[in-house]
Amino acid sequence: MRLVIARCSVDYAGRLTAHLPLATRLLLVKADGSVLVHSDGGSYKPLNWMSPPARLTVDVPGEDAREAGVVETWTVQHTKTDDRLVVSVHEVLHDSEHELGLDPGLVKDGVEAHLQKLLAEHIGTLGEGYTLVRREYMTAIGPVDILARDAGGRAVAVEIKRRAEIDGVEQLTRYLELLNRDPLLAPVTGVLAAQEIKPQARTLATDRGIRCVRLDYDALRGIDDVDSRLF
C-alpha cells in the first residue's frame, strides 16, 4: 500500500462528475488497483475513490497546470468503464510504501461467533419453516454469516451482529447484490439479526427491504424461558 499526503485537488469524471478543491489530503493507493482520497475527518469513508480494476498513471502536468502550481497529475482510469479520477498534486508532504501481506479477513468476536452458531442450531428463530443451508457462505467479498431458506424455499442471507449499525446494513446490502446475480439463488432476501439494532440501522434496512430480527442471547442458549416472562 502506498500512502501519500499531498496538497491536491481532485476531479471525478464518468457516470457522474465531482470536484474537490485544493486542500491537504491522504491518498491511499492499494495493491488491488483502488485509489482512495481521505480528509482528516469523516471516519472511514473517503471523499472520493476509484474501485478496482483500475490503472494509475502519473504524468507531468501541462504548461497551464504548472503555472497554477501543479507538480504531478495522477489519472486513475477504470479499466472497464470511462470513469476516471484525476488528482492534481501541488505538493507532496509524505510518500511511503508498505507491504501489508495477505489479510486473514474479519474475525468475529466470541459473542458474534457464538450467536452465529446458536442461530444456525435454532434457525426457526427467523420464522416458521426456515431451514439452514450453511454457515459462512462464501462470496467474492467475504462470507455471509448464514444462508438459509424460508418456508417457501427462497434463499435468505443473514448478517449477525451484537449491535447492528448502519455499516452492518451496508455490508449485507453488498452481499445481497452479489448473491442476487447467481441464478441458482436469486431472488435472495436479507435479514439483519442482532442483540441490539440501532434506530438508524433499522430505518435504512427497512428502506432496502431487509428484515430486522432482534436476537435474545439467553433464549438461544436455553437459559431464559421467553414464554414465562411478564414483559
Residue frames relative to the residue before (quaternion, step in Angstrom):
aa qw qx qy qz dx dy dz
M 1.0000 0.0000 0.0000 0.0000 0.00 0.00 0.00
R 0.2301 -0.7633 0.5909 0.1234 3.54 -1.01 0.88
L 0.1402 -0.7814 0.6062 0.0472 3.56 -0.90 1.02
V 0.0277 0.7940 -0.6043 0.0597 3.54 -0.70 1.12
I 0.1155 -0.7466 0.6511 0.0733 3.55 -0.90 0.99
A 0.1316 0.8167 -0.5369 0.1655 3.55 -0.53 1.17
R 0.4208 -0.6044 0.5968 0.3186 3.51 -1.36 0.38
C 0.1966 0.8016 -0.5271 0.2023 3.55 -0.51 1.17
S 0.2465 -0.6866 0.6468 0.2223 3.50 -1.39 0.17
V 0.1997 -0.7995 0.5629 0.0632 3.56 -1.11 0.68
D 0.0479 -0.7859 0.6165 0.0086 3.55 -1.00 0.90
Y 0.1576 -0.7632 0.6219 0.0772 3.55 -0.99 0.93
A 0.0095 0.7963 -0.6038 0.0353 3.58 -0.89 0.94
G 0.4396 0.6573 -0.5228 0.3184 3.54 -1.07 0.77
R 0.8289 -0.0537 0.0773 0.5514 3.55 -0.73 -1.10
L 0.7610 0.0591 -0.0614 0.6431 3.56 1.29 -0.39
T 0.2812 -0.7376 0.5831 0.1921 3.55 -1.29 0.27
A 0.0493 0.7822 -0.6182 0.0598 3.55 -1.11 0.75
H 0.1307 -0.7955 0.5895 0.0512 3.55 -1.13 0.67
L 0.1202 -0.7482 0.6489 0.0683 3.53 -1.04 0.91
P 0.3687 -0.7499 0.4999 0.2278 3.62 -0.57 1.06
L 0.7333 -0.4433 0.2989 0.4200 3.55 -1.34 0.27
A 0.2681 0.7231 -0.5981 0.2179 3.57 -0.87 1.05
T 0.5398 -0.5913 0.4781 0.3612 3.57 -1.31 0.19
R 0.0562 0.8150 -0.5668 0.1061 3.56 -0.69 1.13
L 0.4243 -0.6484 0.5662 0.2810 3.52 -1.39 0.26
L 0.1355 -0.7763 0.6133 0.0539 3.57 -0.85 1.04
L 0.1280 -0.7853 0.6040 0.0462 3.58 -0.74 1.09
V 0.0705 -0.7748 0.6281 0.0140 3.55 -0.76 1.09
K 0.1444 -0.8364 0.5271 0.0431 3.57 -0.37 1.24
A 0.6468 -0.5561 0.3738 0.3643 3.52 -1.25 0.55
D 0.6546 0.5203 -0.3251 0.4418 3.62 1.12 -0.50
G 0.6311 -0.5614 0.3194 0.4294 3.59 1.32 0.07
S 0.5597 0.6081 -0.3994 0.3968 3.58 1.20 -0.18
V 0.1277 -0.7556 0.6386 0.0710 3.54 -1.25 0.63
L 0.0734 -0.8083 0.5842 -0.0077 3.56 -0.80 1.06
V 0.2284 -0.7652 0.5930 0.1035 3.55 -1.06 0.85
H 0.0474 -0.8254 0.5619 -0.0273 3.57 -0.56 1.20
S 0.2422 -0.7051 0.6387 0.1902 3.51 -1.33 0.47
D 0.5922 -0.5581 0.4305 0.3907 3.58 -1.29 0.06
G 0.6966 0.3472 -0.2700 0.5668 3.54 0.69 1.13
G 0.6685 0.5207 -0.3501 0.3994 3.56 -1.27 0.03
S 0.4768 -0.6922 0.4240 0.3373 3.58 1.28 0.36
Y 0.8330 -0.2279 0.1653 0.4762 3.59 -0.98 -0.88
K 0.6123 0.6107 -0.3507 0.3593 3.60 1.15 -0.47
P 0.3754 -0.7284 0.5206 0.2397 3.62 -0.79 0.94
L 0.5726 -0.5737 0.4566 0.3668 3.56 -1.28 0.39
N 0.7611 -0.1177 0.0915 0.6312 3.53 1.12 -0.75
W 0.0143 -0.8105 0.5849 -0.0279 3.57 -1.18 0.43
M 0.2145 -0.7158 0.6371 0.1890 3.51 -1.40 0.14
S 0.3077 -0.7678 0.5383 0.1613 3.54 -0.70 1.12
P 0.5419 -0.6040 0.4600 0.3604 3.60 -1.17 0.47
P 0.5743 -0.1321 -0.8007 -0.1081 1.53 -2.34 0.92
A 0.0789 0.7931 -0.5957 0.0993 3.57 -0.88 0.96
R 0.2387 -0.7623 0.5875 0.1297 3.54 -1.28 0.44
L 0.2452 -0.7776 0.5686 0.1090 3.55 -0.87 1.04
T 0.0034 -0.7634 0.6459 0.0014 3.55 -0.98 0.93
V 0.2036 -0.7627 0.6055 0.1013 3.55 -1.07 0.84
D 0.0521 -0.8250 0.5616 -0.0359 3.57 -0.65 1.18
V 0.5244 -0.5667 0.5223 0.3622 3.51 -1.34 0.31
P 0.4432 -0.7176 0.4584 0.2801 3.63 -0.71 0.96
G 0.5847 -0.5697 0.4488 0.3636 3.53 -1.27 0.38
E 0.7317 -0.4502 0.2866 0.4241 3.54 -1.32 0.27
D 0.6641 0.5039 -0.3160 0.4529 3.60 0.88 -0.89
A 0.6602 0.5022 -0.3080 0.4660 3.57 0.97 -0.85
R 0.6314 0.5259 -0.3347 0.4612 3.62 0.99 -0.79
E 0.6503 0.5092 -0.3163 0.4666 3.57 0.97 -0.78
A 0.6686 0.4778 -0.2915 0.4895 3.59 1.18 -0.55
G 0.6363 -0.5722 0.3109 0.4136 3.58 1.32 0.02
V 0.4782 0.6698 -0.4430 0.3555 3.61 1.25 0.09
V 0.1923 -0.8001 0.5604 0.0937 3.61 -0.85 0.99
E 0.7831 0.0614 -0.0443 0.6172 3.61 1.23 -0.47
T 0.1693 -0.7525 0.6233 0.1288 3.54 -1.19 0.57
W 0.1642 -0.7775 0.6032 0.0685 3.56 -0.67 1.18
T 0.0425 -0.7739 0.6312 0.0296 3.57 -0.92 0.90
V 0.1016 -0.7807 0.6163 0.0205 3.55 -0.65 1.17
Q 0.0679 -0.8325 0.5493 -0.0226 3.56 -0.25 1.30
H 0.3757 -0.6981 0.5592 0.2425 3.56 -0.81 1.00
T 0.4316 -0.7540 0.4386 0.2297 3.57 -0.81 0.99
K 0.7375 0.3950 -0.2346 0.4949 3.60 1.22 -0.27
T 0.7556 0.2667 -0.1719 0.5730 3.60 1.26 -0.16
D 0.5884 -0.5620 0.4362 0.3842 3.56 -1.32 -0.07
D 0.4297 0.7166 -0.4601 0.3003 3.60 1.24 0.02
R 0.0747 0.7876 -0.6092 0.0545 3.55 -1.04 0.78
L 0.2606 -0.7272 0.6217 0.1292 3.49 -1.25 0.70
V 0.0828 -0.8052 0.5870 0.0118 3.59 -0.66 1.11
V 0.1054 -0.7929 0.6001 0.0107 3.55 -0.66 1.20
S 0.1643 -0.7754 0.6050 0.0756 3.59 -0.69 1.11
V 0.1636 -0.8268 0.5361 0.0479 3.56 -0.23 1.32
H 0.2047 -0.7935 0.5659 0.0906 3.58 -0.75 1.10
E 0.7955 -0.0624 0.0697 0.5987 3.58 1.07 -0.71
V 0.2411 -0.7574 0.5912 0.1370 3.57 -0.92 0.92
L 0.2034 -0.8057 0.5514 0.0743 3.57 -0.65 1.17
H 0.7846 -0.0168 0.0326 0.6189 3.57 1.19 -0.58
D 0.0642 0.7810 -0.6184 0.0591 3.57 -1.04 0.80
S 0.2002 0.7788 -0.5689 0.1726 3.58 -0.54 1.16
E 0.2270 -0.7554 0.5997 0.1346 3.54 -1.27 0.53
H 0.0678 -0.8017 0.5937 -0.0122 3.56 -1.01 0.86
E 0.3087 -0.7322 0.5793 0.1816 3.57 -0.95 0.91
L 0.2003 -0.8225 0.5245 0.0909 3.59 -0.40 1.21
G 0.3815 -0.7354 0.4846 0.2805 3.59 1.14 -0.46
L 0.7090 -0.4443 0.3348 0.4335 3.54 -1.34 -0.09
D 0.2988 -0.7629 0.5499 0.1621 3.56 -0.81 1.04
P 0.4148 -0.7361 0.4728 0.2501 3.63 -0.80 0.93
G 0.5198 -0.6357 0.4189 0.3875 3.59 1.27 -0.22
L 0.6945 -0.4820 0.3505 0.4032 3.50 -1.37 0.14
V 0.1324 -0.7657 0.6261 0.0649 3.53 -0.90 0.99
K 0.3556 -0.7596 0.5053 0.2033 3.55 -0.55 1.17
D 0.5186 -0.6224 0.4737 0.3454 3.56 -1.13 0.58
G 0.7495 -0.4493 0.2590 0.4114 3.53 -1.30 0.30
V 0.6698 0.5075 -0.3141 0.4418 3.57 0.92 -0.86
E 0.6685 0.4912 -0.3127 0.4626 3.61 0.89 -0.89
A 0.6443 0.5134 -0.3273 0.4628 3.58 0.97 -0.83
H 0.6644 0.4941 -0.3026 0.4722 3.58 1.00 -0.82
L 0.6120 0.5423 -0.3441 0.4615 3.58 1.06 -0.73
Q 0.6390 0.5275 -0.3256 0.4554 3.56 0.97 -0.86
K 0.6641 0.5076 -0.2978 0.4612 3.58 0.91 -0.94
L 0.6829 0.4923 -0.2866 0.4574 3.57 0.90 -0.95
L 0.6654 0.4954 -0.3144 0.4615 3.58 0.93 -0.85
A 0.6147 0.5347 -0.3490 0.4631 3.59 1.06 -0.72
E 0.6766 0.4848 -0.2867 0.4743 3.59 1.03 -0.79
H 0.7675 0.2298 -0.1205 0.5862 3.58 1.16 -0.62
I 0.0191 0.8619 -0.5057 0.0320 3.55 0.83 1.05
G 0.5494 0.6252 -0.3795 0.4041 3.56 1.24 -0.40
T 0.4639 0.6669 -0.4451 0.3768 3.58 1.28 -0.17
L 0.6596 0.5190 -0.3036 0.4510 3.60 1.11 -0.66
G 0.7396 -0.3282 0.2220 0.5440 3.57 1.20 -0.40
E 0.6249 -0.5511 0.4008 0.3810 3.53 -1.21 0.50
G 0.8110 0.2769 -0.2143 0.4687 3.55 -0.97 0.90
Y 0.4699 0.6665 -0.4556 0.3571 3.61 1.25 0.05
T 0.0797 -0.7768 0.6232 0.0420 3.56 -1.11 0.76
L 0.4623 -0.6814 0.5003 0.2677 3.54 -1.15 0.68
V 0.2652 -0.7203 0.6171 0.1732 3.56 -1.03 0.86
R 0.7020 -0.3713 0.2336 0.5610 3.57 0.82 -1.03
R 0.4544 -0.6210 0.5603 0.3065 3.50 -1.39 0.32
E 0.8343 0.1782 -0.1332 0.5044 3.57 -1.28 0.49
Y 0.1273 0.8009 -0.5688 0.1372 3.58 0.75 1.08
M 0.3419 -0.8026 0.4582 0.1701 3.57 -0.43 1.26
T 0.0537 -0.7440 0.6650 0.0366 3.51 -1.18 0.82
A 0.7029 -0.4660 0.3249 0.4280 3.57 -1.30 0.08
I 0.7527 0.3504 -0.2057 0.5180 3.60 1.18 -0.41
G 0.7736 -0.2855 0.1605 0.5425 3.57 1.21 0.34
P 0.6033 -0.6032 0.3910 0.3455 3.57 -1.26 0.26
V 0.3782 -0.6573 0.6040 0.2452 3.52 -1.15 0.78
D 0.5648 -0.6424 0.3882 0.3429 3.59 -0.81 0.98
I 0.7909 -0.0797 0.0889 0.6001 3.57 0.82 -1.02
L 0.1252 -0.7287 0.6654 0.1030 3.53 -1.12 0.77
A 0.0041 0.8052 -0.5891 0.0673 3.54 -0.72 1.11
R 0.2776 -0.7063 0.6041 0.2432 3.54 -1.37 -0.10
D 0.4116 -0.7133 0.5103 0.2478 3.54 -1.00 0.85
A 0.7650 -0.3832 0.2484 0.4541 3.57 -1.31 -0.03
G 0.6928 0.4582 -0.2756 0.4839 3.58 1.18 -0.51
G 0.5768 -0.6190 0.3632 0.3901 3.58 1.29 0.08
R 0.4977 0.6618 -0.4254 0.3652 3.60 1.27 0.11
A 0.5164 -0.6614 0.4570 0.2952 3.56 -1.05 0.85
V 0.0735 -0.7793 0.6223 0.0006 3.55 -1.09 0.86
A 0.2041 -0.7609 0.6071 0.1040 3.57 -0.84 1.04
V 0.1337 -0.8105 0.5698 0.0250 3.56 -0.78 1.07
E 0.1250 -0.7616 0.6333 0.0566 3.57 -0.85 1.05
I 0.1725 -0.8150 0.5513 0.0445 3.57 -0.75 1.12
K 0.0220 0.7847 -0.6171 0.0549 3.54 -0.94 0.99
R 0.4999 -0.5630 0.5381 0.3789 3.52 -1.32 0.28
R 0.7778 0.0094 0.0342 0.6275 3.53 0.88 -1.06
A 0.2326 -0.8068 0.5330 0.1046 3.56 -0.45 1.22
E 0.0164 -0.7763 0.6299 -0.0207 3.53 -0.85 1.05
I 0.7770 -0.3618 0.2233 0.4642 3.57 -1.30 -0.02
D 0.6359 0.5433 -0.3525 0.4198 3.62 0.96 -0.75
G 0.6067 0.5480 -0.3536 0.4546 3.60 1.15 -0.54
V 0.6269 0.5178 -0.3239 0.4838 3.57 1.09 -0.74
E 0.6504 0.5160 -0.3126 0.4614 3.57 0.96 -0.89
Q 0.6384 0.5333 -0.3216 0.4523 3.58 0.98 -0.85
L 0.6834 0.4730 -0.2851 0.4774 3.57 0.87 -0.95
T 0.6029 0.5613 -0.3534 0.4433 3.60 1.05 -0.71
R 0.6560 0.5054 -0.3119 0.4658 3.59 0.97 -0.85
Y 0.6340 0.5200 -0.3298 0.4679 3.59 1.01 -0.80
L 0.6663 0.5168 -0.3037 0.4436 3.57 0.89 -0.94
E 0.6174 0.5513 -0.3428 0.4443 3.57 1.02 -0.81
L 0.6848 0.4708 -0.2791 0.4812 3.59 0.96 -0.86
L 0.6839 0.5053 -0.2978 0.4338 3.57 0.81 -1.00
N 0.6764 0.5026 -0.3002 0.4470 3.58 1.02 -0.70
R 0.5647 0.5594 -0.3954 0.4604 3.57 1.31 0.06
D 0.6068 0.5476 -0.3417 0.4639 3.56 1.30 -0.27
P 0.3577 -0.7723 0.4785 0.2161 3.63 -0.38 1.17
L 0.6230 0.5431 -0.3465 0.4437 3.59 1.20 -0.40
L 0.7331 0.3888 -0.2299 0.5084 3.59 1.21 -0.38
A 0.6279 0.5869 -0.3437 0.3783 3.58 0.93 -0.92
P 0.5617 -0.2151 -0.7986 -0.0233 1.47 -2.03 1.50
V 0.2176 -0.7675 0.5939 0.1043 3.56 -1.06 0.84
T 0.1811 -0.7703 0.6031 0.1001 3.57 -0.86 0.97
G 0.3636 -0.7565 0.5109 0.1860 3.57 -1.26 0.34
V 0.1122 -0.7531 0.6446 0.0690 3.50 -1.27 0.64
L 0.1741 -0.7465 0.6349 0.0964 3.55 -0.92 0.99
A 0.0360 -0.8233 0.5648 -0.0436 3.57 -0.39 1.28
A 0.1722 0.7964 -0.5537 0.1717 3.58 -0.69 1.07
Q 0.5721 -0.5659 0.4610 0.3741 3.53 -1.29 0.34
E 0.7819 0.0577 -0.0190 0.6204 3.55 1.11 -0.72
I 0.1040 -0.7922 0.6005 0.0331 3.58 -0.89 0.95
K 0.3866 -0.7373 0.5099 0.2166 3.55 -0.59 1.16
P 0.6052 -0.5949 0.3805 0.3675 3.62 -1.00 0.77
Q 0.6501 0.5145 -0.3285 0.4525 3.60 0.97 -0.82
A 0.6435 0.5163 -0.3191 0.4664 3.57 1.04 -0.77
R 0.6451 0.5215 -0.3166 0.4602 3.57 0.97 -0.84
T 0.6475 0.5233 -0.3136 0.4568 3.58 0.98 -0.87
L 0.6842 0.4771 -0.2858 0.4718 3.58 0.87 -0.96
A 0.6406 0.5262 -0.3263 0.4541 3.58 0.97 -0.85
T 0.6550 0.5113 -0.3107 0.4615 3.58 0.90 -0.91
D 0.6439 0.5325 -0.3148 0.4503 3.56 0.98 -0.86
R 0.7375 0.3979 -0.2171 0.5006 3.59 1.11 -0.69
G 0.5623 -0.6409 0.3722 0.3667 3.57 1.25 0.24
I 0.4828 0.6460 -0.4360 0.3995 3.56 1.24 0.49
R 0.3344 -0.7529 0.5332 0.1925 3.59 -0.77 1.01
C 0.2610 -0.7573 0.5815 0.1424 3.57 -1.04 0.80
V 0.0411 -0.7845 0.6187 -0.0044 3.56 -0.95 0.96
R 0.2733 -0.7564 0.5730 0.1574 3.56 -0.78 1.03
L 0.2527 -0.7875 0.5511 0.1111 3.55 -0.80 1.09
D 0.2251 -0.7407 0.6197 0.1290 3.55 -1.02 0.88
Y 0.3755 -0.7767 0.4646 0.1997 3.55 -0.26 1.33
D 0.6879 0.4800 -0.2919 0.4595 3.58 0.85 -0.94
A 0.6421 0.5184 -0.3302 0.4581 3.60 1.00 -0.78
L 0.6420 0.5164 -0.3252 0.4641 3.59 0.99 -0.77
R 0.6920 0.4588 -0.2755 0.4845 3.58 1.08 -0.70
G 0.5020 -0.6746 0.4111 0.3519 3.59 1.28 -0.13
I 0.4725 0.6817 -0.4340 0.3516 3.57 1.27 0.28
D 0.7736 0.3079 -0.1398 0.5359 3.55 0.98 -0.92
D 0.2579 -0.7560 0.5847 0.1418 3.58 -0.80 1.01
V 0.2567 -0.8151 0.4980 0.1473 3.56 -0.10 1.27
D 0.6231 0.5677 -0.3495 0.4089 3.62 1.11 -0.54
S 0.7125 0.4524 -0.2628 0.4675 3.59 1.14 -0.50
R 0.4661 0.6858 -0.4453 0.3377 3.60 1.27 0.08
L 0.4297 -0.6461 0.5622 0.2861 3.50 -1.29 0.50
F 0.7786 -0.0706 0.0684 0.6198 3.59 1.17 -0.71
